[in-house]
Amino acid sequence: MAEIKFEKVKKRFKDITVVKELGLTINNGEFFTFVGPSGCGKSTILNMIAGLEAVTEGKIYFDDTIVNELSPKERDVAMVFQSYALYPHMTVYENIAFPLMMKKISDETIDAEVKRVAALLGLEEMLNRKPRELSGGQRQRVALGRAIIRRPKVFLMDEPLSNLDARLRVEMRAELKRLYQELKITTVYVTHDQAEALSLSDRIAVLHQGEIQQCGTPLEVYLKPANIFVGGFIGSPTMNFITGSVQNLQPLEINCNGLIFSPVLESLPEKNSVIMGIRPEDIIVSDEKADKCIEVTVSLLEPAGSLNWADFVWKGVKMKGNAKADLDIKAGKKAFMKLPMDKVIVFDRDSGRRL
């Protein structure tokens, strides 16, 4: 295992800066995830850790050793890609054993190690099969096995589940979590899927345009997004954003689409206009009027099993909330929204930072 430290790391491709001065420490034995939209620099960071891309400026350390000039082999990392990259002419046994065969390790040791890894991944019955005879989930298990058998200092995973269907992705997330808890090897994971990031990681770094917008535990990033980008990227469905105006500073009063409320903020707004965010899962939409409910007009219903996601309009503002699946709510009709003001997050309108 290894601690990975980035010291003022930059990466440029000609005139384009892909990673802007990255300063970060990934702890020994930690499951750390870089998450962000396509083109934000997350795979480039993974490739710099692996030694597949050279660092333009700055230093990368494994523990106290600078690895900038070390080859991928010398860094002792194992990578798992979204494409399984298995050898089609080899059996599952041979694919898993391949890294040890390259090291000229004895047949007895290889056999024992392959059987150990196969048992860990539930592949014991498939060792004589070729990759074409396996499902996508089974192929990804073989790719994981080939990485695990090396006992590397660091696991690097580049969107390893993106080629799987929705059900398999959920199953493999649980499998990865179990494997990590057993092996406790420093793992750096890259994904654009924030559900994967939230469910797997000890900590996550949200990337945008080559810069870390926020780094923290999944709960910290979800409950206290550092800015509007993080609030909008983390969470599904996407956070609702509403423009508000400051009515009074002492005591603080904000007008939210005609509704006055007094949030507790870490810092006061510098201007009269703010942006308020609230997640759809926190807004309850009902077919019956209750105390402190607000009348809205439903525009769309999206069934999601035990609940419906309801798009609605509140005094000209389009929003999304959730409603019980068995309620009599229809598109084009009136409904009633309960807006928990203690769940509203207030952002500075100009900088986007959370107040």
Order of alpha helices (4+ residues) and beta strands (2+ residues): beta-beta-beta-alpha-beta-beta-alpha-beta-alpha-alpha-alpha-beta-alpha-beta-alpha-beta-beta-alpha-alpha-beta-beta-beta-beta-beta-beta-beta-beta-beta-beta
